[in-house]
Amino acid sequence: MKAAVTVKENYEFRRIYRKGRSAVCPYLVVYCLKNRAGGSRLGVTVSKKLGHAVVRNRVRRRIRELYRLNRDKMQSGWDVIIVGRSRSIGGSFQKMTEAYLDCLRRLSLLREEDA
């Protein structure tokens, strides 16, 4: 993923946590905030409580893949932060996808034809 489409800075994460909306599911937590740019950006957070670096990196890869595969179903112009939870370690990718789309639906981030 290009650096231009990711949220990197700590102050950006804090702003989205503070001012944005959130949706929670057993596999992940999704925070979102409308941005002024035309495109959407992704930020991924995984706590050290989930395990060692190999485990956390696997969860990050799965989350980035979730975002990549469903990006065309989302409205553009949003900053999205996805926080991996403990069930995302051993959960099936299909259930993670369903949970992610459910969170997007609750946040009204899905395009009209996909909702």
C-alpha positions as CSV (number, residue, x, y, z in Angstrom):
1,M,0.0,0.0,0.0
2,K,1.3,3.4,-0.9
3,A,2.3,5.8,1.8
4,A,-0.2,8.4,0.5
5,V,-3.1,6.1,1.4
6,T,-2.1,5.3,5.0
7,V,-2.4,7.1,8.3
8,K,1.0,7.2,9.8
9,E,1.3,10.1,12.3
10,N,0.4,9.8,16.0
11,Y,-1.5,13.1,15.9
12,E,-3.7,11.8,13.0
13,F,-4.6,8.7,15.0
14,R,-5.4,10.7,18.1
15,R,-7.6,13.1,16.0
16,I,-9.6,10.2,14.5
17,Y,-10.0,8.5,17.8
18,R,-11.2,11.7,19.5
19,K,-13.4,13.2,16.8
20,G,-14.4,10.2,14.7
21,R,-17.1,7.5,15.0
22,S,-16.5,3.9,15.9
23,A,-18.1,0.5,15.5
24,V,-17.1,-2.6,17.5
25,C,-17.2,-6.3,16.6
26,P,-15.5,-9.3,18.1
27,Y,-12.7,-9.3,15.5
28,L,-11.9,-5.6,15.1
29,V,-12.8,-2.0,15.9
30,V,-13.3,0.5,13.1
31,Y,-12.9,4.2,13.6
32,C,-13.7,6.7,10.8
33,L,-13.6,10.4,10.2
34,K,-14.3,12.3,7.1
35,N,-11.2,13.9,5.5
36,R,-10.8,16.8,3.2
37,A,-8.9,14.8,0.6
38,G,-10.7,13.0,-2.1
39,G,-9.4,9.5,-1.3
40,S,-9.6,7.3,1.7
41,R,-6.7,6.4,4.0
42,L,-6.1,3.4,6.2
43,G,-4.5,3.1,9.6
44,V,-3.9,-0.2,11.3
45,T,-3.3,-0.8,15.0
46,V,-2.5,-4.1,16.7
47,S,-1.7,-4.2,20.5
48,K,1.3,-6.1,21.9
49,K,-1.2,-8.0,24.0
50,L,-2.1,-10.0,20.9
51,G,1.3,-11.8,20.8
52,H,4.8,-11.6,19.4
53,A,5.7,-9.7,16.3
54,V,5.0,-12.6,13.9
55,V,1.4,-12.8,15.2
56,R,0.8,-9.1,15.2
57,N,2.2,-8.7,11.7
58,R,0.0,-11.6,10.4
59,V,-3.0,-9.7,11.9
60,R,-1.9,-6.5,10.2
61,R,-1.6,-8.2,6.8
62,R,-5.0,-9.7,7.2
63,I,-6.5,-6.3,8.0
64,R,-4.8,-4.6,5.1
65,E,-6.1,-7.3,2.8
66,L,-9.7,-6.8,4.2
67,Y,-9.4,-3.2,3.4
68,R,-7.9,-3.8,-0.1
69,L,-10.6,-6.3,-1.2
70,N,-13.5,-4.1,0.1
71,R,-12.2,-0.7,-0.8
72,D,-14.4,-0.4,-3.9
73,K,-17.5,-1.0,-1.7
74,M,-16.6,2.0,0.6
75,Q,-17.4,5.6,0.1
76,S,-14.3,7.6,-0.7
77,G,-13.0,10.6,1.4
78,W,-12.7,8.9,4.8
79,D,-9.8,8.2,7.2
80,V,-10.3,4.7,8.6
81,I,-8.5,3.1,11.5
82,I,-8.9,-0.6,12.1
83,V,-7.8,-2.0,15.5
84,G,-7.2,-5.8,15.6
85,R,-8.7,-7.6,18.5
86,S,-7.7,-11.0,20.0
87,R,-10.2,-13.0,18.0
88,S,-8.6,-11.8,14.7
89,I,-5.6,-14.1,15.5
90,G,-7.3,-17.4,15.0
91,G,-10.6,-16.3,13.3
92,S,-11.4,-17.3,9.7
93,F,-10.9,-14.6,7.1
94,Q,-14.5,-15.0,5.9
95,K,-15.8,-14.2,9.4
96,M,-13.4,-11.2,9.6
97,T,-14.7,-10.0,6.3
98,E,-18.3,-10.2,7.4
99,A,-17.6,-8.4,10.6
100,Y,-15.7,-5.7,8.8
101,L,-18.5,-5.1,6.3
102,D,-21.0,-5.1,9.2
103,C,-18.9,-2.4,10.9
104,L,-18.8,-0.3,7.7
105,R,-22.6,-0.8,7.4
106,R,-23.2,0.5,10.9
107,L,-20.9,3.5,10.2
108,S,-22.8,4.2,6.9
109,L,-19.5,3.9,4.9
110,L,-20.8,1.4,2.3
111,R,-21.9,2.8,-1.0
112,E,-25.6,2.8,-1.7
113,E,-25.6,-0.1,-4.2
114,D,-23.7,-2.3,-1.7
115,A,-25.7,-1.5,1.4
